[in-house]
Amino acid sequence: MIKPHFELMAYYNATMNQKICDSIANLPEAILWEDKKAFFGSILGTLNHLIVGDLIWLHRFKNHPSGSGKFKALEQLSGFPIPNALTQIVYDNKAAFISNRQVLNSIIIQFIEETTENDFSKNLTYINTKGMLFNKPFSMLLQHFFNHQTHHRGQITTLLSQMNIDIGETDLLMLIDNV
């Protein structure tokens, strides 16, 4: 069974995103926009990239072959922008970012709860941001979706650490039940 893995990843994703939101809540906007020479420049630039990536993939997941409208959680995306570039700034201040990040975390958890084991065995056809057509296993695309978050959150935690801000434990291991 693969669904418990993705449920864990969705919960981990939300937990880590909330830790970052809590860590930046009291920082001045100017510091969050300073160019830190990260892939997407600043802390908020990188955080925006994470939301852009999530939105792009979640919109693609709406086209899952199990049927249009199967995932009710994804209908909630109508209130979010549809990004057209990986560097797009969708939220230019931390309050808007934090608020929308929290809503998006809930949508992701609900989306994964709505999946079935059968959904993971299907392929998803999508067009990437460069207009190229792909057909790949849905389960592997979900794995990429969560790994992308982890990758860039690692950059953000490094930037915060360089500012002497410790967000606490970040290992997935802390959320895996002891048996």
C-alpha positions, 0 to 999 in steps of 0.5 A: 500500500502506497497511500499511507506514504503519501498521507505521511508526506502530506502531513510532513509537508504541512508541518514543515511549511508551518514551521517556516511560516512561524519562523518568518512571521516576526521578520521584517519584510525587507529581510525576507526579500534580501537577495541571499544568492539562493536559486530564487534569490530571497527567502520569499522568492524561494517560498513563492517558487514553492507555491508556484510549483505546488499550484502548477502540479495541483492543476495538472493533478486535476486531469488525473485519468480517474475522472474529471472532478474526482478530487474535490479538494482541487476544486478549491484551487479556483481562488488561487492564481494560475502561475505561468513562470517558475519565478513568478511572485504570487504573494508579495508580502509575508502575511499573504504568503502565510495565509495562502500557504496554510490554505494550500497545505490543507488542500494538499492533505485533503487531496491525498485523503481523496486518493485511492490505491488504484489512483497511484497505479495510473499514468498522468499526461500533462504539458510542462511549462515549456509546452512539452507533453509527458505521460508519467506514473502518477505515483512518481509525480506525487513523489516529485511534488513532495520532494520538490518542497523538501529540496527548497525548504532545505535551502530556506532552513539554511538561509534562516540558520545563517540568520541564527533562526532555528526552525527545530527538527526537520527530519521526516523520521520524527513523524514516522510511528514507532512499531 
